[in-house]
Amino acid sequence: MGLREAILEDVKQQGIEQGIEQGIATEKSEFTKKLWELQEFSLDKIAILVDLPQEQVCEIILALLQANGQSMEDAELQIKAYQTKFVP
Protein backbone atom coordinates (compact mmCIF):
# COMPACT_ATOMS: atom_id res chain seq x y z
CA MET A 1 0.00 0.00 0.00
CA GLY A 2 1.44 3.31 -1.07
CA LEU A 3 1.43 6.55 0.88
CA ARG A 4 -1.57 7.88 -1.04
CA GLU A 5 -3.64 4.78 -0.33
CA ALA A 6 -2.63 4.87 3.34
CA ILE A 7 -3.73 8.51 3.62
CA LEU A 8 -7.02 7.78 1.87
CA GLU A 9 -7.64 4.79 4.17
CA ASP A 10 -6.89 6.95 7.23
CA VAL A 11 -9.28 9.69 6.06
CA LYS A 12 -11.94 7.07 5.33
CA GLN A 13 -11.53 5.54 8.80
CA GLN A 14 -11.75 8.97 10.44
CA GLY A 15 -14.94 9.66 8.49
CA ILE A 16 -16.45 6.38 9.60
CA GLU A 17 -15.55 7.05 13.23
CA GLN A 18 -16.97 10.57 13.04
CA GLY A 19 -20.18 9.23 11.49
CA ILE A 20 -20.54 6.66 14.24
CA GLU A 21 -20.01 9.31 16.93
CA GLN A 22 -22.59 11.60 15.30
CA GLY A 23 -25.04 8.71 15.06
CA ILE A 24 -24.61 7.90 18.75
CA ALA A 25 -25.05 11.57 19.71
CA THR A 26 -28.21 11.80 17.59
CA GLU A 27 -29.63 8.64 19.14
CA LYS A 28 -28.92 9.90 22.67
CA SER A 29 -30.61 13.20 21.84
CA GLU A 30 -33.70 11.48 20.42
CA PHE A 31 -33.88 9.11 23.40
CA THR A 32 -33.63 12.09 25.77
CA LYS A 33 -36.56 13.74 24.00
CA LYS A 34 -38.66 10.58 24.19
CA LEU A 35 -37.97 10.14 27.91
CA TRP A 36 -38.84 13.81 28.53
CA GLU A 37 -42.12 13.44 26.65
CA LEU A 38 -43.07 10.49 28.86
CA GLN A 39 -42.84 12.81 31.90
CA GLU A 40 -42.09 9.81 34.13
CA PHE A 41 -38.38 10.15 34.88
CA SER A 42 -36.38 12.75 36.77
CA LEU A 43 -33.69 14.62 34.88
CA ASP A 44 -31.12 12.71 36.94
CA LYS A 45 -32.59 9.41 35.82
CA ILE A 46 -32.81 10.55 32.18
CA ALA A 47 -29.13 11.54 32.33
CA ILE A 48 -28.24 8.09 33.65
CA LEU A 49 -30.37 6.28 31.08
CA VAL A 50 -28.93 8.15 28.11
CA ASP A 51 -25.41 8.31 29.57
CA LEU A 52 -25.09 12.08 29.31
CA PRO A 53 -24.33 14.79 31.86
CA GLN A 54 -27.49 16.36 33.29
CA GLU A 55 -26.45 19.74 31.85
CA GLN A 56 -26.46 18.26 28.35
CA VAL A 57 -29.86 16.66 28.98
CA CYS A 58 -31.19 20.09 30.00
CA GLU A 59 -29.72 21.65 26.84
CA ILE A 60 -31.47 19.05 24.67
CA ILE A 61 -34.78 19.61 26.46
CA LEU A 62 -34.42 23.40 26.27
CA ALA A 63 -33.83 23.14 22.53
CA LEU A 64 -36.87 20.88 22.17
CA LEU A 65 -39.12 23.23 24.11
CA GLN A 66 -37.89 26.23 22.13
CA ALA A 67 -38.42 24.35 18.86
CA ASN A 68 -42.00 23.85 20.05
CA GLY A 69 -42.43 27.62 20.39
CA GLN A 70 -41.56 28.35 24.00
CA SER A 71 -39.31 31.21 24.95
CA MET A 72 -36.05 30.44 26.73
CA GLU A 73 -37.49 31.78 29.98
CA ASP A 74 -40.67 29.70 29.73
CA ALA A 75 -38.68 26.59 28.86
CA GLU A 76 -36.37 27.10 31.85
CA LEU A 77 -39.39 27.57 34.12
CA GLN A 78 -40.99 24.40 32.79
CA ILE A 79 -37.83 22.41 33.46
CA LYS A 80 -37.56 23.81 37.01
CA ALA A 81 -41.20 22.97 37.68
CA TYR A 82 -40.65 19.49 36.28
CA GLN A 83 -37.68 18.94 38.59
CA THR A 84 -39.80 19.72 41.66
CA LYS A 85 -42.10 16.86 40.66
CA PHE A 86 -39.36 14.40 41.61
CA VAL A 87 -38.13 15.97 44.86
CA PRO A 88 -38.94 13.67 47.78
C-alpha positions as CSV (number, residue, x, y, z in Angstrom):
1,M,0.0,0.0,0.0
2,G,1.4,3.3,-1.1
3,L,1.4,6.5,0.9
4,R,-1.6,7.9,-1.0
5,E,-3.6,4.8,-0.3
6,A,-2.6,4.9,3.3
7,I,-3.7,8.5,3.6
8,L,-7.0,7.8,1.9
9,E,-7.6,4.8,4.2
10,D,-6.9,6.9,7.2
11,V,-9.3,9.7,6.1
12,K,-11.9,7.1,5.3
13,Q,-11.5,5.5,8.8
14,Q,-11.7,9.0,10.4
15,G,-14.9,9.7,8.5
16,I,-16.5,6.4,9.6
17,E,-15.6,7.0,13.2
18,Q,-17.0,10.6,13.0
19,G,-20.2,9.2,11.5
20,I,-20.5,6.7,14.2
21,E,-20.0,9.3,16.9
22,Q,-22.6,11.6,15.3
23,G,-25.0,8.7,15.1
24,I,-24.6,7.9,18.7
25,A,-25.1,11.6,19.7
26,T,-28.2,11.8,17.6
27,E,-29.6,8.6,19.1
28,K,-28.9,9.9,22.7
29,S,-30.6,13.2,21.8
30,E,-33.7,11.5,20.4
31,F,-33.9,9.1,23.4
32,T,-33.6,12.1,25.8
33,K,-36.6,13.7,24.0
34,K,-38.7,10.6,24.2
35,L,-38.0,10.1,27.9
36,W,-38.8,13.8,28.5
37,E,-42.1,13.4,26.7
38,L,-43.1,10.5,28.9
39,Q,-42.8,12.8,31.9
40,E,-42.1,9.8,34.1
41,F,-38.4,10.2,34.9
42,S,-36.4,12.8,36.8
43,L,-33.7,14.6,34.9
44,D,-31.1,12.7,36.9
45,K,-32.6,9.4,35.8
46,I,-32.8,10.6,32.2
47,A,-29.1,11.5,32.3
48,I,-28.2,8.1,33.7
49,L,-30.4,6.3,31.1
50,V,-28.9,8.2,28.1
51,D,-25.4,8.3,29.6
52,L,-25.1,12.1,29.3
53,P,-24.3,14.8,31.9
54,Q,-27.5,16.4,33.3
55,E,-26.4,19.7,31.8
56,Q,-26.5,18.3,28.3
57,V,-29.9,16.7,29.0
58,C,-31.2,20.1,30.0
59,E,-29.7,21.7,26.8
60,I,-31.5,19.1,24.7
61,I,-34.8,19.6,26.5
62,L,-34.4,23.4,26.3
63,A,-33.8,23.1,22.5
64,L,-36.9,20.9,22.2
65,L,-39.1,23.2,24.1
66,Q,-37.9,26.2,22.1
67,A,-38.4,24.3,18.9
68,N,-42.0,23.8,20.1
69,G,-42.4,27.6,20.4
70,Q,-41.6,28.3,24.0
71,S,-39.3,31.2,25.0
72,M,-36.0,30.4,26.7
73,E,-37.5,31.8,30.0
74,D,-40.7,29.7,29.7
75,A,-38.7,26.6,28.9
76,E,-36.4,27.1,31.8
77,L,-39.4,27.6,34.1
78,Q,-41.0,24.4,32.8
79,I,-37.8,22.4,33.5
80,K,-37.6,23.8,37.0
81,A,-41.2,23.0,37.7
82,Y,-40.6,19.5,36.3
83,Q,-37.7,18.9,38.6
84,T,-39.8,19.7,41.7
85,K,-42.1,16.9,40.7
86,F,-39.4,14.4,41.6
87,V,-38.1,16.0,44.9
88,P,-38.9,13.7,47.8
